[in-house]
Amino acid sequence: MLLRGRPAAGKSDLALRLIDAGGRLVADDQVDLRRTARGILASAPKAIAGLLEVRGVGILEVPSIALARVVLAVDLLARG
């Protein structure tokens, strides 16, 4: 799942909740995407692999995977 949205839209908060429910992080803030015969693949830039920035907390190390196929893109929007 690719989470998209403006800064402070809640992407990292949602990502942490998904990880807590069994999901795995690929990348935070930046993601490398490439189109292949298998579909769109996502990976993290080397410098930020395994790191998640949480507003008000800082940068956390979290379990991550190197590569995943994107099967869903979610745009987080402001309420109202």
N, C-alpha and C positions, 0 to 999 in steps of 0.2 A: 504494500500500500504506500503510495506516495502522498504525503501530507503537504499541502501548499497553502500559503496565506501570508498576509502582511505581518510585519514584526508585531509581537505581542498578541497574535491571534489565538494562541494556545496550542501551537503545534508541538512544542516540547512537552507540555503538560499532558496532552493526549498521547504522545509517544510513550511517556513514562507509564501511563495507565495501561496502554496496550502491552508494554514489556512486562508489567506486573501480572497481566493476564496470560502471559505465555508467548507474546510476540518477541521478535528479535530486531534489534537496531541494525540498519545498514549504514546510515549517515545522518548527520544533523547539520543544518545550515547550508551545506553544499552537497550535491550528489552528482556523480558522474553517470550520465545515461548514454547507452549505446543501443542502436537497433541491430538485431541479429535475426537469423532465421528462427530462433526460439522466442522472439518477441523483444521487448525492451528490457534491458538488464541494467540494474543500478548497483553502483559501488561507491565507496567513500574515497575522497582524496586521501592519500597516505597520511598527511599531517594531522587529520582530524579523525582517523579511524578509531572507533571505540569510545569516542567522547560525545557527551551530550551537554549542552549549555542550558541550564535551568534558571530562569529569571528569578532574582532574589536569593539564589543558592550558590550559583557558580557553575563551574565545569565539573561534570561527574564522569568517571569511567564506568561504562556499562558493558555487559556482554554484547557482542556484535557478531555479525557474519560478514564475510567479504563480498558476497555477490548474491543478488536476488532478482527474480523476474518481477517486473511491475505488472500487476493484474488489476489494480484499481488506483485511481487518482482522486483525492478528496480535497476540495477547496474549502477552507475554513473562512467563514464570513463573519463580519461584525453583527451583533444583535441589533435589531431595530428595523 
